């Protein structure tokens, strides 16, 4: 299960199988504050989440961002590079999502 959203757009809940993919298109905010985050759950009792697009982090390095989602964390693939990250701590999800209300 994957559920992605921004302040203005809720992309809905999508149920994906192994090697499935999900995509969306958007235009970054003129002021540089575009942020999308996604929550992911493999049905094993653990919800994981990550800021999947942060404009100041991602705008220059990927126009078409490809993420590989692993149980250990998400990895952004761009050009010949790959950057892997850890999942955000559960307690931060509430604080982070409050800015979208």
mmCIF file of the C-alpha atoms, coordinates in Angstrom:
data_MODEL
# 
_entry.id   MODEL 
# 
loop_
_atom_site.group_PDB 
_atom_site.id 
_atom_site.type_symbol 
_atom_site.label_atom_id 
_atom_site.label_alt_id 
_atom_site.label_comp_id 
_atom_site.label_asym_id 
_atom_site.label_entity_id 
_atom_site.label_seq_id 
_atom_site.pdbx_PDB_ins_code 
_atom_site.Cartn_x 
_atom_site.Cartn_y 
_atom_site.Cartn_z 
_atom_site.occupancy 
_atom_site.B_iso_or_equiv 
_atom_site.pdbx_formal_charge 
_atom_site.auth_seq_id 
_atom_site.auth_comp_id 
_atom_site.auth_asym_id 
_atom_site.auth_atom_id 
_atom_site.pdbx_PDB_model_num 
ATOM 1   C CA . UNK A 1 1   ? 0.000  0.000  0.000   1.00 0.00 ? 1   UNK A CA 1 
ATOM 2   C CA . UNK A 1 2   ? 1.251  3.465  -0.837  1.00 0.00 ? 2   UNK A CA 1 
ATOM 3   C CA . UNK A 1 3   ? -0.435 6.771  -0.041  1.00 0.00 ? 3   UNK A CA 1 
ATOM 4   C CA . UNK A 1 4   ? 1.195  10.005 -1.255  1.00 0.00 ? 4   UNK A CA 1 
ATOM 5   C CA . UNK A 1 5   ? 0.099  13.582 -0.715  1.00 0.00 ? 5   UNK A CA 1 
ATOM 6   C CA . UNK A 1 6   ? 1.163  17.199 -0.621  1.00 0.00 ? 6   UNK A CA 1 
ATOM 7   C CA . UNK A 1 7   ? -0.427 20.234 1.000   1.00 0.00 ? 7   UNK A CA 1 
ATOM 8   C CA . UNK A 1 8   ? -2.802 20.599 -1.953  1.00 0.00 ? 8   UNK A CA 1 
ATOM 9   C CA . UNK A 1 9   ? -2.994 17.150 -3.523  1.00 0.00 ? 9   UNK A CA 1 
ATOM 10  C CA . UNK A 1 10  ? -3.948 13.795 -2.040  1.00 0.00 ? 10  UNK A CA 1 
ATOM 11  C CA . UNK A 1 11  ? -2.962 11.153 -4.590  1.00 0.00 ? 11  UNK A CA 1 
ATOM 12  C CA . UNK A 1 12  ? -5.036 8.463  -2.896  1.00 0.00 ? 12  UNK A CA 1 
ATOM 13  C CA . UNK A 1 13  ? -4.238 4.987  -1.631  1.00 0.00 ? 13  UNK A CA 1 
ATOM 14  C CA . UNK A 1 14  ? -2.766 2.528  -4.123  1.00 0.00 ? 14  UNK A CA 1 
ATOM 15  C CA . UNK A 1 15  ? -2.253 -1.181 -3.555  1.00 0.00 ? 15  UNK A CA 1 
ATOM 16  C CA . UNK A 1 16  ? 0.825  -2.395 -5.438  1.00 0.00 ? 16  UNK A CA 1 
ATOM 17  C CA . UNK A 1 17  ? 2.326  -5.820 -5.884  1.00 0.00 ? 17  UNK A CA 1 
ATOM 18  C CA . UNK A 1 18  ? 6.027  -6.684 -6.141  1.00 0.00 ? 18  UNK A CA 1 
ATOM 19  C CA . UNK A 1 19  ? 7.669  -4.806 -9.039  1.00 0.00 ? 19  UNK A CA 1 
ATOM 20  C CA . UNK A 1 20  ? 4.542  -2.693 -9.632  1.00 0.00 ? 20  UNK A CA 1 
ATOM 21  C CA . UNK A 1 21  ? 4.885  1.061  -9.971  1.00 0.00 ? 21  UNK A CA 1 
ATOM 22  C CA . UNK A 1 22  ? 2.934  4.218  -9.369  1.00 0.00 ? 22  UNK A CA 1 
ATOM 23  C CA . UNK A 1 23  ? 3.524  7.624  -10.974 1.00 0.00 ? 23  UNK A CA 1 
ATOM 24  C CA . UNK A 1 24  ? 2.210  11.157 -10.927 1.00 0.00 ? 24  UNK A CA 1 
ATOM 25  C CA . UNK A 1 25  ? 3.072  14.498 -12.474 1.00 0.00 ? 25  UNK A CA 1 
ATOM 26  C CA . UNK A 1 26  ? 3.202  17.967 -10.942 1.00 0.00 ? 26  UNK A CA 1 
ATOM 27  C CA . UNK A 1 27  ? 4.808  21.363 -11.337 1.00 0.00 ? 27  UNK A CA 1 
ATOM 28  C CA . UNK A 1 28  ? 7.053  22.565 -8.518  1.00 0.00 ? 28  UNK A CA 1 
ATOM 29  C CA . UNK A 1 29  ? 5.898  25.614 -6.613  1.00 0.00 ? 29  UNK A CA 1 
ATOM 30  C CA . UNK A 1 30  ? 7.298  28.929 -7.853  1.00 0.00 ? 30  UNK A CA 1 
ATOM 31  C CA . UNK A 1 31  ? 8.463  29.802 -4.339  1.00 0.00 ? 31  UNK A CA 1 
ATOM 32  C CA . UNK A 1 32  ? 10.410 26.551 -3.924  1.00 0.00 ? 32  UNK A CA 1 
ATOM 33  C CA . UNK A 1 33  ? 8.309  24.866 -1.248  1.00 0.00 ? 33  UNK A CA 1 
ATOM 34  C CA . UNK A 1 34  ? 6.884  21.835 -3.053  1.00 0.00 ? 34  UNK A CA 1 
ATOM 35  C CA . UNK A 1 35  ? 6.792  18.780 -0.793  1.00 0.00 ? 35  UNK A CA 1 
ATOM 36  C CA . UNK A 1 36  ? 5.224  15.366 -1.329  1.00 0.00 ? 36  UNK A CA 1 
ATOM 37  C CA . UNK A 1 37  ? 5.385  12.628 1.242   1.00 0.00 ? 37  UNK A CA 1 
ATOM 38  C CA . UNK A 1 38  ? 4.345  8.999  1.001   1.00 0.00 ? 38  UNK A CA 1 
ATOM 39  C CA . UNK A 1 39  ? 3.322  6.443  3.588   1.00 0.00 ? 39  UNK A CA 1 
ATOM 40  C CA . UNK A 1 40  ? 3.951  2.787  2.773   1.00 0.00 ? 40  UNK A CA 1 
ATOM 41  C CA . UNK A 1 41  ? 2.755  -0.386 4.439   1.00 0.00 ? 41  UNK A CA 1 
ATOM 42  C CA . UNK A 1 42  ? 3.569  -3.969 3.526   1.00 0.00 ? 42  UNK A CA 1 
ATOM 43  C CA . UNK A 1 43  ? 0.753  -5.291 5.726   1.00 0.00 ? 43  UNK A CA 1 
ATOM 44  C CA . UNK A 1 44  ? 3.150  -6.522 8.377   1.00 0.00 ? 44  UNK A CA 1 
ATOM 45  C CA . UNK A 1 45  ? 2.085  -4.009 11.016  1.00 0.00 ? 45  UNK A CA 1 
ATOM 46  C CA . UNK A 1 46  ? 4.653  -1.340 10.189  1.00 0.00 ? 46  UNK A CA 1 
ATOM 47  C CA . UNK A 1 47  ? 3.788  1.905  8.459   1.00 0.00 ? 47  UNK A CA 1 
ATOM 48  C CA . UNK A 1 48  ? 6.807  3.645  6.926   1.00 0.00 ? 48  UNK A CA 1 
ATOM 49  C CA . UNK A 1 49  ? 6.912  7.135  5.478   1.00 0.00 ? 49  UNK A CA 1 
ATOM 50  C CA . UNK A 1 50  ? 9.284  9.451  3.682   1.00 0.00 ? 50  UNK A CA 1 
ATOM 51  C CA . UNK A 1 51  ? 9.344  12.924 2.098   1.00 0.00 ? 51  UNK A CA 1 
ATOM 52  C CA . UNK A 1 52  ? 9.469  11.583 -1.455  1.00 0.00 ? 52  UNK A CA 1 
ATOM 53  C CA . UNK A 1 53  ? 9.916  14.998 -3.104  1.00 0.00 ? 53  UNK A CA 1 
ATOM 54  C CA . UNK A 1 54  ? 11.442 18.044 -1.424  1.00 0.00 ? 54  UNK A CA 1 
ATOM 55  C CA . UNK A 1 55  ? 11.941 20.789 -3.963  1.00 0.00 ? 55  UNK A CA 1 
ATOM 56  C CA . UNK A 1 56  ? 15.213 22.192 -2.578  1.00 0.00 ? 56  UNK A CA 1 
ATOM 57  C CA . UNK A 1 57  ? 16.660 18.643 -2.408  1.00 0.00 ? 57  UNK A CA 1 
ATOM 58  C CA . UNK A 1 58  ? 15.345 17.174 -5.658  1.00 0.00 ? 58  UNK A CA 1 
ATOM 59  C CA . UNK A 1 59  ? 14.633 19.948 -8.186  1.00 0.00 ? 59  UNK A CA 1 
ATOM 60  C CA . UNK A 1 60  ? 18.096 20.130 -9.757  1.00 0.00 ? 60  UNK A CA 1 
ATOM 61  C CA . UNK A 1 61  ? 19.004 16.459 -9.619  1.00 0.00 ? 61  UNK A CA 1 
ATOM 62  C CA . UNK A 1 62  ? 15.921 14.898 -11.156 1.00 0.00 ? 62  UNK A CA 1 
ATOM 63  C CA . UNK A 1 63  ? 13.294 16.125 -13.556 1.00 0.00 ? 63  UNK A CA 1 
ATOM 64  C CA . UNK A 1 64  ? 11.891 12.598 -13.684 1.00 0.00 ? 64  UNK A CA 1 
ATOM 65  C CA . UNK A 1 65  ? 12.501 11.012 -10.302 1.00 0.00 ? 65  UNK A CA 1 
ATOM 66  C CA . UNK A 1 66  ? 12.649 7.217  -10.082 1.00 0.00 ? 66  UNK A CA 1 
ATOM 67  C CA . UNK A 1 67  ? 12.327 5.766  -6.590  1.00 0.00 ? 67  UNK A CA 1 
ATOM 68  C CA . UNK A 1 68  ? 13.008 2.165  -5.680  1.00 0.00 ? 68  UNK A CA 1 
ATOM 69  C CA . UNK A 1 69  ? 11.164 1.353  -2.467  1.00 0.00 ? 69  UNK A CA 1 
ATOM 70  C CA . UNK A 1 70  ? 12.806 -1.220 -0.225  1.00 0.00 ? 70  UNK A CA 1 
ATOM 71  C CA . UNK A 1 71  ? 11.837 -2.327 3.247   1.00 0.00 ? 71  UNK A CA 1 
ATOM 72  C CA . UNK A 1 72  ? 15.119 -0.782 4.442   1.00 0.00 ? 72  UNK A CA 1 
ATOM 73  C CA . UNK A 1 73  ? 14.188 2.598  2.915   1.00 0.00 ? 73  UNK A CA 1 
ATOM 74  C CA . UNK A 1 74  ? 13.607 4.463  -0.375  1.00 0.00 ? 74  UNK A CA 1 
ATOM 75  C CA . UNK A 1 75  ? 16.357 4.929  -2.979  1.00 0.00 ? 75  UNK A CA 1 
ATOM 76  C CA . UNK A 1 76  ? 16.321 7.685  -5.604  1.00 0.00 ? 76  UNK A CA 1 
ATOM 77  C CA . UNK A 1 77  ? 17.861 6.712  -8.921  1.00 0.00 ? 77  UNK A CA 1 
ATOM 78  C CA . UNK A 1 78  ? 18.955 9.579  -11.177 1.00 0.00 ? 78  UNK A CA 1 
ATOM 79  C CA . UNK A 1 79  ? 21.414 9.305  -14.045 1.00 0.00 ? 79  UNK A CA 1 
ATOM 80  C CA . UNK A 1 80  ? 24.196 6.967  -12.964 1.00 0.00 ? 80  UNK A CA 1 
ATOM 81  C CA . UNK A 1 81  ? 23.621 7.733  -9.282  1.00 0.00 ? 81  UNK A CA 1 
ATOM 82  C CA . UNK A 1 82  ? 21.534 6.250  -6.513  1.00 0.00 ? 82  UNK A CA 1 
ATOM 83  C CA . UNK A 1 83  ? 20.835 7.890  -3.155  1.00 0.00 ? 83  UNK A CA 1 
ATOM 84  C CA . UNK A 1 84  ? 19.267 5.763  -0.432  1.00 0.00 ? 84  UNK A CA 1 
ATOM 85  C CA . UNK A 1 85  ? 17.588 7.083  2.688   1.00 0.00 ? 85  UNK A CA 1 
ATOM 86  C CA . UNK A 1 86  ? 16.213 5.785  5.964   1.00 0.00 ? 86  UNK A CA 1 
ATOM 87  C CA . UNK A 1 87  ? 12.516 5.865  6.728   1.00 0.00 ? 87  UNK A CA 1 
ATOM 88  C CA . UNK A 1 88  ? 11.368 8.813  8.843   1.00 0.00 ? 88  UNK A CA 1 
ATOM 89  C CA . UNK A 1 89  ? 10.674 8.029  12.504  1.00 0.00 ? 89  UNK A CA 1 
ATOM 90  C CA . UNK A 1 90  ? 7.004  7.281  13.241  1.00 0.00 ? 90  UNK A CA 1 
ATOM 91  C CA . UNK A 1 91  ? 6.668  10.106 15.776  1.00 0.00 ? 91  UNK A CA 1 
ATOM 92  C CA . UNK A 1 92  ? 7.694  12.691 13.158  1.00 0.00 ? 92  UNK A CA 1 
ATOM 93  C CA . UNK A 1 93  ? 4.839  11.793 10.822  1.00 0.00 ? 93  UNK A CA 1 
ATOM 94  C CA . UNK A 1 94  ? 2.263  13.612 12.911  1.00 0.00 ? 94  UNK A CA 1 
ATOM 95  C CA . UNK A 1 95  ? 4.382  16.715 13.345  1.00 0.00 ? 95  UNK A CA 1 
ATOM 96  C CA . UNK A 1 96  ? 5.312  16.819 9.656   1.00 0.00 ? 96  UNK A CA 1 
ATOM 97  C CA . UNK A 1 97  ? 1.746  16.276 8.451   1.00 0.00 ? 97  UNK A CA 1 
ATOM 98  C CA . UNK A 1 98  ? 0.404  19.082 10.656  1.00 0.00 ? 98  UNK A CA 1 
ATOM 99  C CA . UNK A 1 99  ? 1.813  21.642 8.234   1.00 0.00 ? 99  UNK A CA 1 
ATOM 100 C CA . UNK A 1 100 ? -0.584 20.293 5.584   1.00 0.00 ? 100 UNK A CA 1 
ATOM 101 C CA . UNK A 1 101 ? -3.736 21.034 7.580   1.00 0.00 ? 101 UNK A CA 1 
# 
